[in-house]
Amino acid sequence: MQALTTPAETVSFIRHVVFELDVNFHPDTDFMDYTRRDGTPSFNAQAADELNAALAQAFRVCDLYGADMYDLALSVVQARLTT
């Protein structure tokens, strides 16, 4: 995954997680904790580590730009609920 350097890239990351990976995303949830309906992990350890690293980077970007990670995530999740 490419480095996140702006709030817009952070939103793109969240959109990828929500719409493409089909995750009911919350910024405080470790990607190892997401499961499918049958209880199996949504991600293997390597994928979860990569996504967690990107999430940590997204938080740093938000801090740097004074953006609110939770507001950004909420806007994407709300958009998902209306589609």
N, C-alpha and C positions, 0 to 999 in steps of 0.2 A: 504494500500500500504506500502511496506517495505521501510525503510529509505534508502535514496540515500547517498552513502558515497564516491563514486569515479566517475570520468568522464565516465568510461565505464557503470556504472549503470545509469548515466544521459542519455547516448545514448540509453540504453535499455528502459528507461522511454519514451523518445521521440519516439522511434520506436513503442512502445505500443500505444501511442496516435495517431500516424500517420497511422499505418497499422492495428491495431486492433480496435481502436475506430473510425477510418476513419475520422480524423479531418485534415483540411487544417491548420496545426499548425503554429503559430508564437509565439515566446517567450513573446512578449509584450501583447498578447491578453488574457484577463480574460476568464476563461472557462465558465462563465455565458453568455458571448457574442457570443458563437458559436451557430448557429442555423441550423436546417435541411432545406432542399429545400422548405418545406411548411411554413417556418417561425417559427416553434415551437422550443423551446430550445433543444439543443442537450443533455443537462445534467440537472438533477434536482439540487436543491440548495446544497444538501449534497454531491453529486458526484462532483459538481463544486468546492466546498470548499476543498474537499480532493485532487483534481487535482491541484488546485491553491496552496495548501500547498506543494505538491510534487514539483511543478514548482519553488516555492520560495527556497525550499531545493536544487534543481538542480542549481539555480543561486549561492547559497552559496558554493556548491561543486566546481563549476567552478571558483569562486573567490579564493577559497582555493588552487586549483591546477594550477591556471593561465591558465585555459582553456577558450575558447570563446564560450559562450552559443549559440550565433548566428551562428557561424561556424558549431557547432555540429548539430544544428537544420537544417541548410541549407543542410548539407550532407545527412541527413535522408529524407528531403523533396525531394531533387533531386533524390535520389534512388527511391522514390515512383513514381516520374514522369516518370521514365524509365522502370517501371514494368507494 
